[in-house]
Amino acid sequence: MYIRVPTKIPLFLELLDQSGTPIFRMEEETQFAANENINLAVPERAYSTLCAVCHGSISGRDLDIVVDVDVISTASQTAAHAAGIQDLR
């Protein structure tokens, strides 16, 4: 689905059934800038690492959740990592 939304206004995405009753609502606020094109989906193969920690696994089993601390920060790829450990005493 493609939608055009106002800019700089908080949005909550909600899925309704045929009678207009909410059946799912994103709890996180979303905002868009002017001329911004965003895809809110992730490939299913990446879901267990990117989304499952907060949203639960697709299978419903907690053991299927994969924690990857580098997903957002890429901390292991920083320049400080390459510099090695330094004693700060």
C-alpha positions, -999 to +999 in steps of 0.1 A: +000+000+000+012+035-008-003+065+011+003+102+011+004+117+046+009+152+060+044+161+071+056+168+106+024+154+122+025+124+145+008+093+130-003+060+146-009+033+120-040+011+127-055-019+109-093-021+110-116-050+102-145-047+078-167-032+105-141-005+114-130-022+146-093-018+153-075-052+152-039-039+153-023-006+162+013+004+159+023+016+194+051+037+181+045+072+166+057+078+131+065+111+114+075+119+079+094+149+064+085+166+031+091+144+000+102+115+022+095+080+009+097+052+035+092+015+035+082+003+070+085-033+061+116-055+067+124-088+049+111-118+068+146-132+070+156-101+090+126-100+113+141-122+140+170-099+144+155-064+138+120-067+152+114-098+172+130-085+204+102-060+209+074-075+188+079-112+195+089-140+171+069-150+141+067-185+155+056-174+189+086-191+205+110-169+224+139-191+215+135-180+178+144-144+187+180-135+177+196-106+196+222-087+175+235-057+195+251-043+163+219-039+144+213-003+153+247+010+165+271-010+144+293-006+175+318-032+164+326-013+132+337+019+149+371+035+146+376+029+183+373-008+178+403-008+154+424+013+178+425-016+203+421-015+241+437+014+260+443+015+297+428+048+310+443+047+344 
